[in-house]
Amino acid sequence: MSASKPSATAPIDTAGLPGKRVRLGADRPMPLDSGLDLGPFTVAYQTYGTLNADRSNAVLVCHALTGDHYVLDRHPVTGKAGWWEQMIGPGKPVDTDRYFVICSNVIGGCMGSTGPAEADPATGRPYGLNFPVITIADMVRAQKLLIDHLGIEQLFAVIGGSMGGMQVLQWAVSYPEAVYAAIPIATASIHSAQNIAFHEVGRQAIMADPEWAGGDYLNQDRRPQRGLAVARMAAHITYLSETALHRKFGRNLQDRTTVTYGFDADFQVESYLRHQGISFVERFDANSYLYITRAMDYFDLAADHGGALVNAFLPNGKPTPVRFCLVSFSSDWLFPTRESRAVVHALNAAAANVSFVEVETDKGHDAFLLDEPEFHQVIRGFLEGCAEHRGLTARRHARTA
Amino acid sequence: MTVLDDRPASALNGTGRPADIRIDLRLVADMVEPGSRLLDIGCGDGQLLYHLTHEKNVDGRGIELSMDGVHRCVKQGLSVIQGDAETDLKDYPSGAFDYVVLGQTLQAMREPRAVLEQLVRIGKYAIVSFPNFGYWRIRLQLLLQGRMPVTQRLGYQWWETPNIHFCTIADFVDLCRRCGVSIERTMILDRADRVVSHKHGRLANLLGEQAVFLLKRR
């Protein structure tokens, strides 16, 4: 990796990022699962489409581990297209001509919401490891404050994949009256031992980088870029499938005809992973990576409800009013279908309203971000069914999808 | 998956409204009170669920074994999960639904008795339909040809059929008695899906090509 050490050393200037932001928890700090309080804090967010008069058409999008709120915007750091343009936009399954779409950067993140790279109001210097450990439920609490701030009593839908799906489940469990429909995609109600293990590899890679400096690197003008890049490389493998890797790269060599009998990136797959690692460090903070992976590791909905997941979906002993649509992908080994099915079984046991589809694909966990027509048709159909039930009027503009 | 009928999906016409639904499904639909909660097991492409949701304001859910069927249902906005009735029904709480429907699928179950018991546990009522193996044409085929019967509706050879537990109306009535299931209503259909009887006696067992029962736990 030494030849390809990334050049970016400046921290992301989050104050200059496009999008909206709101200061929350100023009069009353937000209590965290850890027992600590957070506040005041900032939530950076984006909205698309128009909120209707009775505020009933809001869709909250929850992003994944390394995602952010630039769902449809060109990314301000990488310049890449919005991360969920396949799913969301005019005429798309989550139709911005019809719905008011909100996405916020999670707390603990590094794209404008308060996280370890932001200044601690108490010291004026970056939090670093003084930032409190947060959980998925804490992220959702912050989103709820944002939704309250926007004057929305009930979200029409909450949708997200992977860690976003965890937030969707948490929303439905924490605020069942504030969610009409929940779409948890490629996710689970519990973070598995294998997934915790992969996260630990990533965290150790970061913490083993001397530039991490005990988490204080921002105050010392250092960056643990190699550690963060390795963490990303390891994680990226888990987002794909063996079939997809073979299809994309096989054993093809990178810009050469024979192996070099050395440790250059002989193989295309090595070159690809190195590129993934290097480009990631430009847009992500290493401590944020530690905090957010930790939040996922701690996720266990059943444990929060006496060890029985069904209880999570029985608020006040009654079946949850939320309508669910779960989607899994056949080649996803990070959040395999059986984990979605476990949630479905618990929802059945609670006599909840649930749809569940496994999409056949070889694209692995990342399939939820990619062009999967069958998947998109399912989401479109589910939302249309819910909109009809909810009494939402049809799209404002006629448009051929 | 309706094992007897592989006709293509719901006849949705241009208006997005279903064309007339299959007659046997209509008979099932007629038994259902408007606004009730219903679980359709083996809901196929969702024809019955769609009809009940839109025509009778039913809060309908479905379980379907084939992914293709599930996709078609969810795309229409129906609440359907991919699952296997024989393993998944135990998850549901007792009395969770007003009706549980098992259409033309009982004979394909590994353990029809266990499934029947689950149906009347989960639903206040169960609606079960199945092909009658006591139908006179079937009896005649076996008698005259000495071969496993193959009819228009049961078009499988013995070595390929998913229907592993055929029964006659008399057999089914006997099973209900053994399981403490009371028969609330009976409809016996002939080959043209006409109701030929509301009784389940010996004549019905001879003349009925299929039967639809409304059941209740005693």
Interface residues (C-beta under 8 A of the other chain):
Chain A: R323 C325 R341 V344 H345 N348 A349 A350 A351 N353 V354 S355 F356 V357 E358 E360 E374 Q377 V378 R380 G381 F382 E384 G385 C386 E388 H389
Chain B: D59 R61 M67 V70 H71 C73 V74 K75 Q76 G77 L78 S79 V80 I81 Q82 G83 D88 D91 Y92 P93 A96 F97
